[in-house]
Every structure is written in C-alpha cells, then in structure tokens.
Amino acid sequence: MHDGSKVSIQRTFVWCATCREVRWGEELADLVELERDFAATSSKNPAVLEELSFSVSRYQTLDELLASRTRELESRIAWRRIRTSPPRCLECGSMEITPLERSETRSGNEKWTLREHTSCGGMIVVLEQMVLALDRRWFLYTLEGERRQTYEMYPHKGAVPIDGI
C-alpha cells in the first residue's frame, strides 16, 4: 500500500478470456463484510474467540492471535477502501475474467464450477486435490492488482528477482 505495508491477495479460480483458460484470479472481499469481521474481532465475539482458540499454542497466545487478526483486518479494510479496479487475472492482469462458483462435492471437497462457458456453452469444473507443490516463486502486485515483480526464494540467497518491473 502507500505506506509500504502488504496485504495478501485472496484468490479464486476464474475463466480468463485473455489467457483462454482457467487461472487464479483476485477475489475482492466485500468492504461491509470486512468491517463486520473487524467489529466482531475487536469486540472479542465468542465465535471469533472459538475459531482462534484452535490456533493457540505455546508460541502464540489468544491475545496475540486477536491482535494479529485485528492488524490484518485494518490493513485489508484500508486497502479495500482505496481499490478502484475490478478483480484481475493473477497471471496476465486482464479484467476480462469470470469467477467460477465455489461449492462442495458430495464428499465435502471444494470445487469450482463455470456453468456456461462463454464461447462454447460447456461447463468447467475444477476439483481441489491435495498436491505437493515446490514452486518457490513470489509475486508482488500493485494496489490495483497489476503484477509488479516476480521473485524466486532461496534458503541461502533470499528473494532473487526473476523478471523486470
């Protein structure tokens, strides 16, 4: 953001008309929903306390988890208030995307569906599968979701740029 802070991108599967395939795309959170989450966290709503209690450990107390979530929500709300462009494809940056609808399979796994493909009228279904991915690339984006820089992470060198700005 303008102050140098960073906000994680929430993503979902989208059909990108430019890439002509299913890609990861931005999922912009609703500002009202973010503010509601912030109010519930700030007031220590019992449902929030219960959710966070599962992450309490000898390394992180409930108060530390609450403070961390509060800071994250404050940053996300500040970013969402200044964001003006619609969601983008995280691969090419196009705004010509159609989000796939998130639901669950009968066995409870997540799935995403595009009921009517724009060019052929067919259906696209993406099923969540557990895989081991060793991709060490990190991407930085602008406030408006445009890719700025790509890095590859190394344990001994840290972040190494792999493309131009």
mmCIF file of the C-alpha atoms, coordinates in Angstrom:
data_MODEL
# 
_entry.id   MODEL 
# 
loop_
_atom_site.group_PDB 
_atom_site.id 
_atom_site.type_symbol 
_atom_site.label_atom_id 
_atom_site.label_alt_id 
_atom_site.label_comp_id 
_atom_site.label_asym_id 
_atom_site.label_entity_id 
_atom_site.label_seq_id 
_atom_site.pdbx_PDB_ins_code 
_atom_site.Cartn_x 
_atom_site.Cartn_y 
_atom_site.Cartn_z 
_atom_site.occupancy 
_atom_site.B_iso_or_equiv 
_atom_site.pdbx_formal_charge 
_atom_site.auth_seq_id 
_atom_site.auth_comp_id 
_atom_site.auth_asym_id 
_atom_site.auth_atom_id 
_atom_site.pdbx_PDB_model_num 
ATOM 1   C CA . MET A 1 1   ? 0.000   0.000   0.000   1.00 0.00 ? 1   MET A CA 1 
ATOM 2   C CA . HIS A 1 2   ? 1.045   3.649   0.022   1.00 0.00 ? 2   HIS A CA 1 
ATOM 3   C CA . ASP A 1 3   ? 2.658   3.216   3.452   1.00 0.00 ? 3   ASP A CA 1 
ATOM 4   C CA . GLY A 1 4   ? 4.655   0.188   2.275   1.00 0.00 ? 4   GLY A CA 1 
ATOM 5   C CA . SER A 1 5   ? 2.508   -2.378  4.096   1.00 0.00 ? 5   SER A CA 1 
ATOM 6   C CA . LYS A 1 6   ? 1.455   -5.541  2.273   1.00 0.00 ? 6   LYS A CA 1 
ATOM 7   C CA . VAL A 1 7   ? -1.904  -7.299  2.063   1.00 0.00 ? 7   VAL A CA 1 
ATOM 8   C CA . SER A 1 8   ? -2.281  -10.909 0.929   1.00 0.00 ? 8   SER A CA 1 
ATOM 9   C CA . ILE A 1 9   ? -4.334  -11.438 -2.194  1.00 0.00 ? 9   ILE A CA 1 
ATOM 10  C CA . GLN A 1 10  ? -7.389  -13.615 -1.771  1.00 0.00 ? 10  GLN A CA 1 
ATOM 11  C CA . ARG A 1 11  ? -7.777  -15.729 -4.862  1.00 0.00 ? 11  ARG A CA 1 
ATOM 12  C CA . THR A 1 12  ? -10.295 -17.930 -6.592  1.00 0.00 ? 12  THR A CA 1 
ATOM 13  C CA . PHE A 1 13  ? -10.484 -19.808 -9.862  1.00 0.00 ? 13  PHE A CA 1 
ATOM 14  C CA . VAL A 1 14  ? -11.594 -17.694 -12.833 1.00 0.00 ? 14  VAL A CA 1 
ATOM 15  C CA . TRP A 1 15  ? -12.023 -18.121 -16.570 1.00 0.00 ? 15  TRP A CA 1 
ATOM 16  C CA . CYS A 1 16  ? -9.685  -15.577 -18.166 1.00 0.00 ? 16  CYS A CA 1 
ATOM 17  C CA . ALA A 1 17  ? -10.810 -14.508 -21.631 1.00 0.00 ? 17  ALA A CA 1 
ATOM 18  C CA . THR A 1 18  ? -7.307  -13.242 -22.453 1.00 0.00 ? 18  THR A CA 1 
ATOM 19  C CA . CYS A 1 19  ? -5.431  -16.393 -21.358 1.00 0.00 ? 19  CYS A CA 1 
ATOM 20  C CA . ARG A 1 20  ? -8.333  -18.520 -22.660 1.00 0.00 ? 20  ARG A CA 1 
ATOM 21  C CA . GLU A 1 21  ? -8.078  -20.898 -19.710 1.00 0.00 ? 21  GLU A CA 1 
ATOM 22  C CA . VAL A 1 22  ? -8.847  -21.321 -16.031 1.00 0.00 ? 22  VAL A CA 1 
ATOM 23  C CA . ARG A 1 23  ? -6.439  -19.281 -13.903 1.00 0.00 ? 23  ARG A CA 1 
ATOM 24  C CA . TRP A 1 24  ? -6.155  -17.932 -10.387 1.00 0.00 ? 24  TRP A CA 1 
ATOM 25  C CA . GLY A 1 25  ? -7.851  -14.546 -10.153 1.00 0.00 ? 25  GLY A CA 1 
ATOM 26  C CA . GLU A 1 26  ? -8.387  -11.989 -7.434  1.00 0.00 ? 26  GLU A CA 1 
ATOM 27  C CA . GLU A 1 27  ? -11.342 -12.345 -5.116  1.00 0.00 ? 27  GLU A CA 1 
ATOM 28  C CA . LEU A 1 28  ? -12.085 -8.895  -3.734  1.00 0.00 ? 28  LEU A CA 1 
ATOM 29  C CA . ALA A 1 29  ? -13.643 -9.074  -0.291  1.00 0.00 ? 29  ALA A CA 1 
ATOM 30  C CA . ASP A 1 30  ? -16.784 -7.059  0.348   1.00 0.00 ? 30  ASP A CA 1 
ATOM 31  C CA . LEU A 1 31  ? -15.945 -3.968  2.450   1.00 0.00 ? 31  LEU A CA 1 
ATOM 32  C CA . VAL A 1 32  ? -19.079 -4.342  4.608   1.00 0.00 ? 32  VAL A CA 1 
ATOM 33  C CA . GLU A 1 33  ? -18.130 -7.947  5.378   1.00 0.00 ? 33  GLU A CA 1 
ATOM 34  C CA . LEU A 1 34  ? -14.570 -6.945  6.278   1.00 0.00 ? 34  LEU A CA 1 
ATOM 35  C CA . GLU A 1 35  ? -15.859 -4.232  8.619   1.00 0.00 ? 35  GLU A CA 1 
ATOM 36  C CA . ARG A 1 36  ? -18.243 -6.730  10.225  1.00 0.00 ? 36  ARG A CA 1 
ATOM 37  C CA . ASP A 1 37  ? -15.337 -9.155  10.785  1.00 0.00 ? 37  ASP A CA 1 
ATOM 38  C CA . PHE A 1 38  ? -13.278 -6.315  12.268  1.00 0.00 ? 38  PHE A CA 1 
ATOM 39  C CA . ALA A 1 39  ? -16.079 -5.362  14.669  1.00 0.00 ? 39  ALA A CA 1 
ATOM 40  C CA . ALA A 1 40  ? -16.513 -8.999  15.759  1.00 0.00 ? 40  ALA A CA 1 
ATOM 41  C CA . THR A 1 41  ? -12.762 -9.385  16.308  1.00 0.00 ? 41  THR A CA 1 
ATOM 42  C CA . SER A 1 42  ? -12.435 -6.071  18.173  1.00 0.00 ? 42  SER A CA 1 
ATOM 43  C CA . SER A 1 43  ? -15.344 -6.897  20.466  1.00 0.00 ? 43  SER A CA 1 
ATOM 44  C CA . LYS A 1 44  ? -13.945 -10.401 21.090  1.00 0.00 ? 44  LYS A CA 1 
ATOM 45  C CA . ASN A 1 45  ? -17.090 -12.058 19.786  1.00 0.00 ? 45  ASN A CA 1 
ATOM 46  C CA . PRO A 1 46  ? -17.351 -15.620 21.201  1.00 0.00 ? 46  PRO A CA 1 
ATOM 47  C CA . ALA A 1 47  ? -17.424 -17.131 17.695  1.00 0.00 ? 47  ALA A CA 1 
ATOM 48  C CA . VAL A 1 48  ? -14.132 -15.387 16.834  1.00 0.00 ? 48  VAL A CA 1 
ATOM 49  C CA . LEU A 1 49  ? -12.576 -16.490 20.133  1.00 0.00 ? 49  LEU A CA 1 
ATOM 50  C CA . GLU A 1 50  ? -13.629 -20.080 19.480  1.00 0.00 ? 50  GLU A CA 1 
ATOM 51  C CA . GLU A 1 51  ? -12.219 -20.021 15.932  1.00 0.00 ? 51  GLU A CA 1 
ATOM 52  C CA . LEU A 1 52  ? -8.882  -18.588 17.095  1.00 0.00 ? 52  LEU A CA 1 
ATOM 53  C CA . SER A 1 53  ? -8.671  -20.881 20.121  1.00 0.00 ? 53  SER A CA 1 
ATOM 54  C CA . PHE A 1 54  ? -7.736  -23.779 17.837  1.00 0.00 ? 54  PHE A CA 1 
ATOM 55  C CA . SER A 1 55  ? -4.548  -21.894 16.853  1.00 0.00 ? 55  SER A CA 1 
ATOM 56  C CA . VAL A 1 56  ? -3.424  -21.089 20.407  1.00 0.00 ? 56  VAL A CA 1 
ATOM 57  C CA . SER A 1 57  ? -0.075  -22.676 21.201  1.00 0.00 ? 57  SER A CA 1 
ATOM 58  C CA . ARG A 1 58  ? 2.865   -22.180 23.472  1.00 0.00 ? 58  ARG A CA 1 
ATOM 59  C CA . TYR A 1 59  ? 4.211   -19.866 20.765  1.00 0.00 ? 59  TYR A CA 1 
ATOM 60  C CA . GLN A 1 60  ? 1.083   -17.712 20.323  1.00 0.00 ? 60  GLN A CA 1 
ATOM 61  C CA . THR A 1 61  ? -1.492  -16.675 22.907  1.00 0.00 ? 61  THR A CA 1 
ATOM 62  C CA . LEU A 1 62  ? -5.112  -15.880 22.174  1.00 0.00 ? 62  LEU A CA 1 
ATOM 63  C CA . ASP A 1 63  ? -4.398  -12.168 22.752  1.00 0.00 ? 63  ASP A CA 1 
ATOM 64  C CA . GLU A 1 64  ? -1.543  -12.275 20.213  1.00 0.00 ? 64  GLU A CA 1 
ATOM 65  C CA . LEU A 1 65  ? -3.779  -14.019 17.669  1.00 0.00 ? 65  LEU A CA 1 
ATOM 66  C CA . LEU A 1 66  ? -6.518  -11.417 18.215  1.00 0.00 ? 66  LEU A CA 1 
ATOM 67  C CA . ALA A 1 67  ? -4.029  -8.560  17.798  1.00 0.00 ? 67  ALA A CA 1 
ATOM 68  C CA . SER A 1 68  ? -2.636  -10.120 14.614  1.00 0.00 ? 68  SER A CA 1 
ATOM 69  C CA . ARG A 1 69  ? -6.104  -10.618 13.117  1.00 0.00 ? 69  ARG A CA 1 
ATOM 70  C CA . THR A 1 70  ? -7.078  -7.052  14.063  1.00 0.00 ? 70  THR A CA 1 
ATOM 71  C CA . ARG A 1 71  ? -3.980  -5.625  12.308  1.00 0.00 ? 71  ARG A CA 1 
ATOM 72  C CA . GLU A 1 72  ? -4.594  -7.766  9.234   1.00 0.00 ? 72  GLU A CA 1 
ATOM 73  C CA . LEU A 1 73  ? -8.238  -6.667  9.005   1.00 0.00 ? 73  LEU A CA 1 
ATOM 74  C CA . GLU A 1 74  ? -7.282  -2.999  9.465   1.00 0.00 ? 74  GLU A CA 1 
ATOM 75  C CA . SER A 1 75  ? -4.806  -3.286  6.568   1.00 0.00 ? 75  SER A CA 1 
ATOM 76  C CA . ARG A 1 76  ? -7.272  -5.165  4.372   1.00 0.00 ? 76  ARG A CA 1 
ATOM 77  C CA . ILE A 1 77  ? -10.023 -2.590  5.047   1.00 0.00 ? 77  ILE A CA 1 
ATOM 78  C CA . ALA A 1 78  ? -7.676  0.336   4.289   1.00 0.00 ? 78  ALA A CA 1 
ATOM 79  C CA . TRP A 1 79  ? -6.626  -1.329  1.012   1.00 0.00 ? 79  TRP A CA 1 
ATOM 80  C CA . ARG A 1 80  ? -10.199 -2.215  0.025   1.00 0.00 ? 80  ARG A CA 1 
ATOM 81  C CA . ARG A 1 81  ? -11.312 1.395   0.561   1.00 0.00 ? 81  ARG A CA 1 
ATOM 82  C CA . ILE A 1 82  ? -8.782  2.706   -1.971  1.00 0.00 ? 82  ILE A CA 1 
ATOM 83  C CA . ARG A 1 83  ? -9.017  -0.126  -4.524  1.00 0.00 ? 83  ARG A CA 1 
ATOM 84  C CA . THR A 1 84  ? -10.967 1.052   -7.581  1.00 0.00 ? 84  THR A CA 1 
ATOM 85  C CA . SER A 1 85  ? -10.385 -1.528  -10.331 1.00 0.00 ? 85  SER A CA 1 
ATOM 86  C CA . PRO A 1 86  ? -12.325 -4.782  -10.661 1.00 0.00 ? 86  PRO A CA 1 
ATOM 87  C CA . PRO A 1 87  ? -10.632 -8.156  -9.948  1.00 0.00 ? 87  PRO A CA 1 
ATOM 88  C CA . ARG A 1 88  ? -7.894  -9.293  -12.316 1.00 0.00 ? 88  ARG A CA 1 
ATOM 89  C CA . CYS A 1 89  ? -6.378  -12.496 -13.630 1.00 0.00 ? 89  CYS A CA 1 
ATOM 90  C CA . LEU A 1 90  ? -3.302  -13.067 -11.494 1.00 0.00 ? 90  LEU A CA 1 
ATOM 91  C CA . GLU A 1 91  ? -1.401  -14.463 -14.479 1.00 0.00 ? 91  GLU A CA 1 
ATOM 92  C CA . CYS A 1 92  ? -1.891  -11.820 -17.192 1.00 0.00 ? 92  CYS A CA 1 
ATOM 93  C CA . GLY A 1 93  ? -3.632  -8.961  -15.357 1.00 0.00 ? 93  GLY A CA 1 
ATOM 94  C CA . SER A 1 94  ? -6.736  -8.967  -17.547 1.00 0.00 ? 94  SER A CA 1 
ATOM 95  C CA . MET A 1 95  ? -10.006 -7.733  -16.054 1.00 0.00 ? 95  MET A CA 1 
ATOM 96  C CA . GLU A 1 96  ? -11.951 -9.869  -18.554 1.00 0.00 ? 96  GLU A CA 1 
ATOM 97  C CA . ILE A 1 97  ? -12.498 -12.691 -16.074 1.00 0.00 ? 97  ILE A CA 1 
ATOM 98  C CA . THR A 1 98  ? -15.464 -14.748 -14.964 1.00 0.00 ? 98  THR A CA 1 
ATOM 99  C CA . PRO A 1 99  ? -15.230 -16.170 -11.439 1.00 0.00 ? 99  PRO A CA 1 
ATOM 100 C CA . LEU A 1 100 ? -16.088 -19.827 -11.033 1.00 0.00 ? 100 LEU A CA 1 
ATOM 101 C CA . GLU A 1 101 ? -18.740 -20.610 -8.416  1.00 0.00 ? 101 GLU A CA 1 
ATOM 102 C CA . ARG A 1 102 ? -17.370 -22.246 -5.255  1.00 0.00 ? 102 ARG A CA 1 
ATOM 103 C CA . SER A 1 103 ? -19.231 -25.214 -3.754  1.00 0.00 ? 103 SER A CA 1 
ATOM 104 C CA . GLU A 1 104 ? -18.513 -28.697 -2.373  1.00 0.00 ? 104 GLU A CA 1 
ATOM 105 C CA . THR A 1 105 ? -18.521 -32.194 -3.770  1.00 0.00 ? 105 THR A CA 1 
ATOM 106 C CA . ARG A 1 106 ? -20.663 -34.868 -2.088  1.00 0.00 ? 106 ARG A CA 1 
ATOM 107 C CA . SER A 1 107 ? -17.584 -35.947 -0.112  1.00 0.00 ? 107 SER A CA 1 
ATOM 108 C CA . GLY A 1 108 ? -17.018 -32.407 1.195   1.00 0.00 ? 108 GLY A CA 1 
ATOM 109 C CA . ASN A 1 109 ? -14.077 -31.364 -1.002  1.00 0.00 ? 109 ASN A CA 1 
ATOM 110 C CA . GLU A 1 110 ? -14.129 -27.908 -2.562  1.00 0.00 ? 110 GLU A CA 1 
ATOM 111 C CA . LYS A 1 111 ? -14.994 -27.490 -6.217  1.00 0.00 ? 111 LYS A CA 1 
ATOM 112 C CA . TRP A 1 112 ? -15.412 -24.528 -8.547  1.00 0.00 ? 112 TRP A CA 1 
ATOM 113 C CA . THR A 1 113 ? -17.843 -24.509 -11.473 1.00 0.00 ? 113 THR A CA 1 
ATOM 114 C CA . LEU A 1 114 ? -18.437 -22.338 -14.530 1.00 0.00 ? 114 LEU A CA 1 
ATOM 115 C CA . ARG A 1 115 ? -21.900 -23.428 -15.597 1.00 0.00 ? 115 ARG A CA 1 
ATOM 116 C CA . GLU A 1 116 ? -21.909 -21.944 -19.091 1.00 0.00 ? 116 GLU A CA 1 
ATOM 117 C CA . HIS A 1 117 ? -18.612 -21.274 -20.838 1.00 0.00 ? 117 HIS A CA 1 
ATOM 118 C CA . THR A 1 118 ? -18.801 -18.042 -22.827 1.00 0.00 ? 118 THR A CA 1 
ATOM 119 C CA . SER A 1 119 ? -17.578 -19.361 -26.179 1.00 0.00 ? 119 SER A CA 1 
ATOM 120 C CA . CYS A 1 120 ? -18.790 -22.971 -26.320 1.00 0.00 ? 120 CYS A CA 1 
ATOM 121 C CA . GLY A 1 121 ? -21.603 -23.123 -23.752 1.00 0.00 ? 121 GLY A CA 1 
ATOM 122 C CA . GLY A 1 122 ? -19.949 -26.073 -21.983 1.00 0.00 ? 122 GLY A CA 1 
ATOM 123 C CA . MET A 1 123 ? -19.308 -26.493 -18.272 1.00 0.00 ? 123 MET A CA 1 
ATOM 124 C CA . ILE A 1 124 ? -15.953 -26.269 -16.463 1.00 0.00 ? 124 ILE A CA 1 
ATOM 125 C CA . VAL A 1 125 ? -15.424 -27.926 -13.064 1.00 0.00 ? 125 VAL A CA 1 
ATOM 126 C CA . VAL A 1 126 ? -12.232 -27.596 -11.010 1.00 0.00 ? 126 VAL A CA 1 
ATOM 127 C CA . LEU A 1 127 ? -11.814 -30.044 -8.125  1.00 0.00 ? 127 LEU A CA 1 
ATOM 128 C CA . GLU A 1 128 ? -9.478  -29.394 -5.233  1.00 0.00 ? 128 GLU A CA 1 
ATOM 129 C CA . GLN A 1 129 ? -6.781  -32.042 -4.992  1.00 0.00 ? 129 GLN A CA 1 
ATOM 130 C CA . MET A 1 130 ? -4.065  -32.219 -2.379  1.00 0.00 ? 130 MET A CA 1 
ATOM 131 C CA . VAL A 1 131 ? -0.665  -31.995 -4.079  1.00 0.00 ? 131 VAL A CA 1 
ATOM 132 C CA . LEU A 1 132 ? 2.867   -31.154 -3.076  1.00 0.00 ? 132 LEU A CA 1 
ATOM 133 C CA . ALA A 1 133 ? 3.980   -28.024 -4.906  1.00 0.00 ? 133 ALA A CA 1 
ATOM 134 C CA . LEU A 1 134 ? 7.564   -26.876 -4.659  1.00 0.00 ? 134 LEU A CA 1 
ATOM 135 C CA . ASP A 1 135 ? 7.021   -23.605 -6.520  1.00 0.00 ? 135 ASP A CA 1 
ATOM 136 C CA . ARG A 1 136 ? 9.160   -21.024 -4.771  1.00 0.00 ? 136 ARG A CA 1 
ATOM 137 C CA . ARG A 1 137 ? 8.017   -18.038 -6.825  1.00 0.00 ? 137 ARG A CA 1 
ATOM 138 C CA . TRP A 1 138 ? 6.652   -14.982 -5.034  1.00 0.00 ? 138 TRP A CA 1 
ATOM 139 C CA . PHE A 1 139 ? 4.715   -12.248 -6.801  1.00 0.00 ? 139 PHE A CA 1 
ATOM 140 C CA . LEU A 1 140 ? 4.177   -8.629  -5.795  1.00 0.00 ? 140 LEU A CA 1 
ATOM 141 C CA . TYR A 1 141 ? 1.204   -6.672  -7.153  1.00 0.00 ? 141 TYR A CA 1 
ATOM 142 C CA . THR A 1 142 ? 0.175   -3.001  -7.105  1.00 0.00 ? 142 THR A CA 1 
ATOM 143 C CA . LEU A 1 143 ? -2.844  -1.738  -5.143  1.00 0.00 ? 143 LEU A CA 1 
ATOM 144 C CA . GLU A 1 144 ? -4.919  -2.255  -8.289  1.00 0.00 ? 144 GLU A CA 1 
ATOM 145 C CA . GLY A 1 145 ? -3.798  -5.872  -8.795  1.00 0.00 ? 145 GLY A CA 1 
ATOM 146 C CA . GLU A 1 146 ? -1.193  -5.362  -11.535 1.00 0.00 ? 146 GLU A CA 1 
ATOM 147 C CA . ARG A 1 147 ? 1.888   -7.585  -11.238 1.00 0.00 ? 147 ARG A CA 1 
ATOM 148 C CA . ARG A 1 148 ? 4.992   -5.591  -10.289 1.00 0.00 ? 148 ARG A CA 1 
ATOM 149 C CA . GLN A 1 149 ? 7.773   -8.094  -9.723  1.00 0.00 ? 149 GLN A CA 1 
ATOM 150 C CA . THR A 1 150 ? 8.371   -11.837 -9.519  1.00 0.00 ? 150 THR A CA 1 
ATOM 151 C CA . TYR A 1 151 ? 10.930  -13.351 -7.180  1.00 0.00 ? 151 TYR A CA 1 
ATOM 152 C CA . GLU A 1 152 ? 12.301  -16.823 -6.594  1.00 0.00 ? 152 GLU A CA 1 
ATOM 153 C CA . MET A 1 153 ? 13.004  -17.666 -2.954  1.00 0.00 ? 153 MET A CA 1 
ATOM 154 C CA . TYR A 1 154 ? 16.188  -19.463 -1.906  1.00 0.00 ? 154 TYR A CA 1 
ATOM 155 C CA . PRO A 1 155 ? 17.129  -20.506 1.643   1.00 0.00 ? 155 PRO A CA 1 
ATOM 156 C CA . HIS A 1 156 ? 20.697  -19.264 1.181   1.00 0.00 ? 156 HIS A CA 1 
ATOM 157 C CA . LYS A 1 157 ? 20.113  -16.180 -1.066  1.00 0.00 ? 157 LYS A CA 1 
ATOM 158 C CA . GLY A 1 158 ? 16.646  -14.974 -0.070  1.00 0.00 ? 158 GLY A CA 1 
ATOM 159 C CA . ALA A 1 159 ? 14.429  -13.310 -2.691  1.00 0.00 ? 159 ALA A CA 1 
ATOM 160 C CA . VAL A 1 160 ? 16.014  -13.068 -6.166  1.00 0.00 ? 160 VAL A CA 1 
ATOM 161 C CA . PRO A 1 161 ? 14.154  -11.063 -8.876  1.00 0.00 ? 161 PRO A CA 1 
ATOM 162 C CA . ILE A 1 162 ? 13.386  -13.209 -11.949 1.00 0.00 ? 162 ILE A CA 1 
ATOM 163 C CA . ASP A 1 163 ? 11.706  -10.644 -14.207 1.00 0.00 ? 163 ASP A CA 1 
ATOM 164 C CA . GLY A 1 164 ? 11.738  -6.888  -14.852 1.00 0.00 ? 164 GLY A CA 1 
ATOM 165 C CA . ILE A 1 165 ? 9.453   -4.348  -13.256 1.00 0.00 ? 165 ILE A CA 1 
# 
